[in-house]
Amino acid sequence: MNTPFKTIIEPFRIKSVEPIRMTTREEREQLIRDAWHNLFTLHSDDVLVDLLTDSGTASMSARQWGAIMEGDESYAGSPSFYRFKSAVERLMPFKYLIPTHQGRAAESILFTVVAKPHHVIPNNTHFDTTRANVESQGATAVDLVIQEGRDPTSEHPFKGNMDIAKLERFIDEHGVDNIPLCMLTVTNNSGGGQPVSMENIRATREVCDRHGIPLFIDACRFAENAWFIKQREEGYAETPVIDIIREMFSHADGCTMSAKKDGLTNIGGWLAMNIEDWAVDCRNRLILTEGFSTYGGLSGRDLEAIAVGLEEVVEEDYLRYRIASTEYVARHIEAVGVPIMKPAGGHAVYIDARRFLPHIPPLQYPGQSLAVELYKAGGIRGCEIGTAMFGLHPDGSEQPAHMDLVRLAIPRRMYTQAHMDYVVEVVAHVFENREKLRGMKFVRQPRALRHFTGRFDYV
Ligand SMILES: *Cc1c(COP(=O)(O)O)cnc(C)c1O
């Protein structure tokens, strides 16, 4: 795309619209009170701009909707499966492909087959469902991201990188027999989608090869990661994104994937690998828990939508717009003084609520207070990622989380720049009035995953 103009337009136009029901501040104050100040309890049609997650929220294209009509719902051997298979193999040429209804089903099948109670699994950072699936086998999930990846102010271009020295030490310490595989999550979800460099993928591969440990990629945001490599890594500026993607996966023995992210669909996922013994066991497990091996818990039309989504997500105009729109929100809210995690990742902007609200102690959930205020002020729904989510331990004790953040995740192809300008304006308004925000407390909380169903009030 060669143009003398600096504005990056949405590379699509809109042919089907979903109305947003406008609400007033007074209405929203009542709605959030009725929802016990828990944003997960709100009805989504009471939200103006929904930035709760980028998962499964993408707008599908006219081509995807057209492909849905081509879905063949045969139980076995559907042509929709073979279209899905060739779309996946164009990007990730693994020998065995197992469709699943979403990413965590692929993780569950993989770890049920390969993980044993004495095992330890290294990853740059396990996503929460990945960690839960490792731990449900009695194995231990360990995060070995580079130091800069844990520092919210570091501008390192590849904050998702694996710490190679730590990985070496980890393998020496635990022994190869206790490490069935090593994982790399691209982009690294925690921190808003920080990328992993090709050099780091290669270096991780070398360490794994030296010890005979298979390398699996958690591929959810593979296209966004490839775009960052093209933009930031020496030697890739002229490489087509699709070649970058192929190279990324050429260094791996397998992958897990949620099509709800870079599949540009509302449901779906897969597990793919080159290891025959594992693939046979995984396929049997699939048939037991998800469905036959040519549909894996999906309908034929879902497989068709994924096949088209995988062509669209690697288009460079799409990726340029996608990463620019996240960076746009980050840059503009930072310009008014709002503390954020840096640099902006691929799919989300994280506001540092602890620095935004220094007068609210972590055990009074500054992230929750900020997330609730963004809803009251502008009908924006973000997500607390902090002490309300992580502060409660299995023994019942409570400690401040490592950070108190509010995540604004950007759905793919769903909102326009005007929506994002509105988000910026609302965040700036709340920031100007930040002294008025008060701390919160739980009035009822379940023992685990309390952020989903717990009830809050102001202290
Ligand atoms: C979303 C996600 C998963 C799990 O996928 P689901 O489709 O939500 O089950 C796994 N890993 C990462 C990095 C993710 O972002």
The ligand as an ORCA input file, in Angstrom:
! r2SCAN-3c Opt
* xyz 0 1
  C      -7.622    -17.443     24.349
  C      -6.343    -18.128     24.564
  C      -6.290    -19.510     24.832
  C      -7.535    -20.359     25.019
  O      -8.379    -20.321     23.934
  P      -9.991    -20.409     24.087
  O     -10.474    -20.448     22.696
  O     -10.428    -19.211     24.863
  O     -10.287    -21.663     24.831
  C      -5.047    -20.087     24.981
  N      -3.920    -19.354     24.894
  C      -3.940    -18.036     24.650
  C      -2.660    -17.278     24.542
  C      -5.134    -17.365     24.480
  O      -5.152    -16.057     24.251
*
